[in-house]
Amino acid sequence: MVKIVKHHVVVFGALLLLSVACASQPTTLYQQLGGDKGVSMITDDFLVNLSQDKRILHHFEQTDIQIFRQRLIEHLCVVSGGECVYQGASMYNAHIGLHISQADFDAVVGHLIEALKQQHIPLATRNALLAELAPLYQDIIEH
């Protein structure tokens, strides 16, 4: 009888620890990205990566990088389920006349993926963010 009780106590303790561990896991994609601080760090790494890519740098020549940074942080926050308000233009309106090619788009996405890796964001979380951003493709390419 004592052996059975000990076994139940061990199982109960393991379940309790598991439930506490699960409860402490980030629940939104935004939290998985690290919240405010994480999204800001991802954005900063992304901007550094972009600044070193001569293939696409010309698209940002007339861009106020500080405003772009803030709008990108807001956008990533909203898209990932954070409690933010995006104050920028729609993706379509923001990209009118820029003639973003498939190659340009792929390069930018590559820099975002690299920034996520630089911040040690797990693959599943990176993929979840990219899945949220993927529908924007039509609003960005070739117009």
N, C-alpha and C positions, 0 to 999 in steps of 0.2 A: 504494500500500500504506500509506504514512504517513497519507494522508487517511482511509482506512478505520479504522486504529488510533485516530486522534484521535477519529473519530466514536464508536467503541465506548467509548473512555475517557469522552467527554462523556455518552453514554447511561448508562454504568455509574455515573458520578458523580451524575447526575440521579436514577437509581433509588435509589442509596444515600441521598441527601438525602430523597427521598420516604419511604423506609422508616424513617428516623430521625424524620421529622416524624410519620408514622403511629404509631410506637412511643411518641411523647411525648403523643399524644392521650389524654385521660381515657378509661378503659375502662368504668367504671361510671357509671350515672346520678348516683350520689352524687358521684363525682369531677367530673362535668360541672357539677354544682351548686356546686362549689367546696369540697367536703369539709366538715369541721367548721366552718370559718370561714364558708364560703358559706352553709351551711344556717342557721347562727346569724344571719347578716345578713338572709337572706330572712325568717326568723321574726320578727326585730325589726321589719323594715319592715311585715310582715303585721300585727303587733300594733298598730303605730301607725295603720295604715290602718283596722283594726277599731275602734280607740278613737275614731275620728272619724265613725263611722257610727251615727247615732241610730236607724236602722231596726232594727239588730240588737244594739245595745249592751246592752239589757236581758237578753239571754241570758247575759251574762258578769258580771252584778252580784254573784253569789255565788261567783265564780271567783277562786281564788288565782292571779293572773297569773304569778307566778314559777314555780309548779308547772306551770301550763298551758304556759308557754314551754318548760320543760324537756321535758315530755312531747311537745310538738309537734316539737321538735328531734329527739328520739328516734324519733318516728314517721316523720318525713320521712327520717331516716337509714335506717331499716329498709326502708321502702317503696322507696327509691331504690338499695338494694343496698349500703349502708354496713355496717360491722361494729359495729353498735350493738345494744343490748337495749332494747326498749320496755317500760317498767315501769308503764304506765298500764292503765286498764280497756279492755275491748274497745270498739270504736266504738259498738256497739249499747248496751252498758251505760252508756257515758259520756253517751249522748244520751236515755236513757229519761226520759220526763216533760218534756222540754224543748219538745216540740211544734214542732220545726223545720219551717217551711213551705218550699215550693219557692222562694219569693222569698228567704227567709232563706239557704237553701243557696246559691242563685245569687249573692247578695251576698257571702257568705264566699268562694266560689270566685273571684269578681271581685277581691276584695282579695288573694287569693293570687297571681292572675295579675299584678296590678299590682306586688306585691312582687317577683315574678320579673323583671318588666320593669325595676323600679328597680335591680335588681342586674345588669342587662344579660345575663340568661340568654337564649340564643338560642331562637328559636321552636320548633325541633325538640326541644330539651331541655325546654322548658315543656310541650309537648304530650306528651312521653314521661312526665313526672311526672304530669300530669293523667290520662293513661291508667292509670297505676298506682293513682291515688287513686279513679278513677271507680267501681270495684266497691263502694266504701264507701257510696255513695249510699243503698242500701237499708237500711243500718244506722243511718243518721242521720236520715232524713226521717220525720216524722209518727208518732212513738211516744213 
